[in-house]
Amino acid sequence: MKFVLLAVLLFGLWLAWRKWRQAGRARFIEDFPLQERLDRRLASRRPELDERQRREVFEGLRDYFLICNSAGRKMVAMPSQAVDDAWHEFILFTRNYQAFCQRAFGRFLHHTPAEAMSSPRVASDGIKRSWRLACAHEGIDPKQPARLPRLFALDAALGIAGGFVYQLDCLAGRADGATTSGFCASHIGCSSGCAGDSGSDGGGDGGGCGGD
């Protein structure tokens, strides 16, 4: 009995330590000067974006890093092309990025192709996890969202060419006779599947990135 109680106590202490460590990493991510470090690089890559728009992109990247921290080692798909561009620019500063990852995640956050957006009919754990965590981060009900989380709304809001466009409720739009394109957010977290397409016409392959 004593051994059981000791095991329970140790497990509780481990959970508390893990939560404390995760909270410390989140504070580091929240305070990290992403725009100060990367603004020139993103401005060169996306000259169509002004300073205010780039600030939104960097806040989107911060959101992504925060949900990766929450996900632990589980893969989180990247739902924004603009934010993915900023992430790419950060990775090019190899030593700085490696140091950031060590403080933010305790490991190197790899940039890997995400298959979540490769088909309009195929659901992915990565994009579903991204949706759930992004909604939780912003206090949105993932099953009955009143709006899109920033990571899912950003490309459309900024008019990113080749970006990922999400409709809050694609089925409602079709019922009204409207033409819809893009990912159906209502299918990612609110029902049994997810539907998606890139912001371009038709049903071509999309893309994205995730951490694992």
Buried (B, 14 or more C-beta within 10 A) or exposed (E): EEEEEEEEEEEEEEEEEEEEEBEEBBEBBEEBEBBEBBBEBBBEBBEEBEEEBBBBBBBBBBBBBBBBBBBEEBBBBBBBBBBBBBBBBBBEBEEEBEEBBEEBBEEEBEBBEBBBBBBBEBBBBBBBBBBBBBBBBBEBEBEEBEEBBBBBBBBBBBEBEEBBBBBBBBBEBEEEEEEBBBBBBBBBBBEEEBBBBBBBEEEEEBBBBBBB
